[in-house]
Amino acid sequence: MSRPEKTAVQLRAEELDTIAAVLPIERRDELAELLTDQDVETLRHLVNQGMGDNTLRALTSDLAYLEAWSLASTGSPLPWPAPEALLLKFVAQHLWDPEKRMADPDHGMPERFSQSLRDQGFLRATGPHAPDTVRRRLASWSTLTKWRGHSGAFTSPALKSAMRLAVRATPQVRKRKSTMAVTADVLSKLLETCGSESLRDLRDRAILMVAFASGGRRRSEVAGLRYQQLIVEPPITTEDGTSLPSLAIHLGRTKTTSGEQDDVVYLTGLPVEALNAWLAAAKIESASVFRSIGRWGTVSRRALDPQSINAIIKQRAMMAGLDPTEISAHGLRSGYLTEAANRGIPLPEAMEQSKHRSVQQASSYYNNATRRSGRAARIL
């Protein structure tokens, strides 16, 4: 008996499996239905070109959203190249005046379109989008258009004018990714919730300590950490003669590096012990370091995704009696630099561990801590 032929969706799902390491794989089946064959081929081409994991993940997320929006608002997949009218429509439906919407329900994105996007998990906001989000998605749209060999109207005067006018109509107060910087005192409260020897506590304790002590690693870097990136270093001997375990983490390609660079950060002491305890208990000797744990305590072979890292940190915040809406994975990154400033560690030394490339970005966290406790703030 011959096997039934695979559907186009099944074939796309298999293609997505080949680039699963950098895609939001928990939505693979949804993406297979949403993306076109040409979309999947473009993504595979970008993987073969060596595009950074984070960049490709962002492009995939934006492409999925754009396809979902196009189907909801026009009934058809995205055309390539997109006509200027469609770009203007995208801006008009995402950046709009809330006051005008009260008088005119058709102003902005029609409710039936936004509800369709919410049902698919692509839209959470009930108001206009943040201008930066719209700019990023237009930039991703433009990048994908170029990779397909087309030119678009992304630099047209009409689109630039529409963006300027729309941004004025949607004033946004810029918020940090995490309201609360997870400094040592906050981290201590989170770690207190991981006090047992259960697999879940051992894993979450290792995640918190490694992410913070390694310079405030991004959640994508924590989720993507693999066993072969961990290199045991000779122990560090302290002034009192105590020997502390030491470990090097080879980051490879990150958000701010190219494929040829191999940034290294170091862990010493307690974070290394926490990581080793998790690896031993979970019997991990290869592949992904941080993995999901099943209902019956079974350690999965699949890595945690970046969203799960964020969810774990928020769950620990709730368990510690903190407001989870004020704490996120990014709080570990900002908290590391804030803690470095509080302890008088020079900014260049802190940046060697955090791997910030922008002094301006790093100093925004560092300087806020030093300014708040400095003489200029205590002039009275």
Disulfide bonds with the S-S distance in Angstrom:
none
